[in-house]
Amino acid sequence: MTDTNHDISVLNSLIATTLDSVDGYTEAATETKNPSFITLFNGLASERRDLVSRLQQEVTTLGGDAEDDGTILAGAHRAFLNLKSAVTGHDDKAIINEVEAGEDHIKAKFEDALGDRDLSAPVLTLVGSAYDSVKAGHDEIRDIKHSLQG
């Protein structure tokens, strides 16, 4: 038997992390001067907003109160991103490095959820679908990072 409260808790944790990702991409889009990065970051922020909506809908369907705020740590991360961009002068390589660190974090959170044997099958399916999107965004940023180092 699955525990609906556990499903809701895991989903809300993923929602908070995904909201952090939206904030991170929105911030990165304002920090870069590269038009293609602005478009990329805004597009990824939009994809993540869609993910948040899907996860929130599932929490509501399960009878829970959906998370609608990011994590406390994200505020610290954004402050660090702001400080770093002030020091680096909107350096795209530094911005991509920060974005990739955030992508590593969200990818790991979704992978942890995928390995959670206590999640119900429908929630696991939703998390798997969301993970595909998260992994695609992660891999895109990783590839850009490697191309900038090249």
Secondary structure, 3 states (H helix, E strand, C coil): CCCHHHHHHHHHHHHHHHHHHHHHHHHHHHHCCCHHHHHHHHHHHHHHHHHHHHHHHHHHHCCCCCCCCCCHHHHHHHHHHHHHHHHHCCCHHHHHHHHHHHHHHHHHHHHHHHCCCCCCHHHHHHHHHHHHHHHHHHHHHHHHHHHHHC
